[in-house]
């Protein structure tokens, strides 16, 4: 997956410290991505099994527990926007190491 193929727009709500709200998330930011609807069993960063809803490739590392939505949104609450949580993140690079993309499994 090359960074030149990351041509879709996404909205990301990075995690923040719990503040008494059900879904603590920072204000949304725009990001380039390649979104794939993808349903399968997966394992999150803590080793728990879940069913993924999407795999999203980013040019920059994203935080586990961020929320992501294909398209743009200015809503403060990612759940109201229909976003999904990033459950695991992995780094992938070209054989020479000159191209790096980040694969987020969401569910």
N, C-alpha and C positions, 0 to 999 in steps of 0.2 A: 504494500500500500504506500504509494508515494505522496508526499505532501501536496503535489500539484493536483491530486485527485480530491483533496479536501476542499470542496467547493460549496458545500451546503452551510447554511447558517443555523446556529443553535443558540439557545439561551442557557446559561449556567448560573445556578444559585450556589455559590460556595458555602460550605458549612460554617457555622459560628458557634460560640459557646452557648450552652442552654441558658435560656432567659425566662423560662416558665411557659413558653409557647410550645404547642405540640410539635411543630416542625421548625427548629431553629435554622434559619438560612440567611445569609448575607444578601444584599441587593443583587439583582440579576446583572450579568455581564454577557456581552455578545462574544461568540467564538465561532471560528471556522471548524468544520467537521466533515466526516463522511458517516452517515447514519445508515445502519442496516437493521431492519426489523428482524429479530432473531429470538425464537422461543426454544429454549432447551434447559436442561438441568445444568446448574453451574455451582461453583463454590465461591463464597465471598471471602474477603480478606481475613476473616476470623475463622474460616474453615467450615462455616455453616452452609448447607445446601439450600439453594433457592432456584426458582424458575426465572430465567432471564427474559426480558422483553425486547432488549435492543443491545447491539454492540455499536459503539460509537468511537471513531478514530479522530484524534485531535493532534495538532502540531505541537501543543504544549501539554505538560503534565497537568492533570486535574486531580482534585482531592477526592478520596473515598468519602462517601456520605454527602457529596454535592448532589444537587438535582440538575437534570438536564432535560431540555425540550427541543425537539426539532422545530425550527422557526424562531420567530422573535416574540418576546413578551416583556411587558413592563410591570406585570403583576408582582406584588411583594411576596405573595405566598405561592411557592412552587406547586403545591398540591392543587390549589385553585386553577393553576395554569395547565394542569395535566402532566406535569413533569414526572420523570422516573429517577430513582436514586441510583447513583453510581455505587456499585457494590464491590467492585475490584478494578484495579488499574494495572496495566502492564506496559512495558517499554519494548518496542520492536525497532530494529535498525537494519539498514541495508548492509550487505556483506562488507563493504568498506567502511561502514560506520558514519558515512557522511549524511545520511538521511535517517531521521528518527521520528517515529510517530508513537502516540500513546493510545492504547486500546482500553476503553472503558466498557465493562460488562455491567449492564443496568437492569434493575428489576425491582 
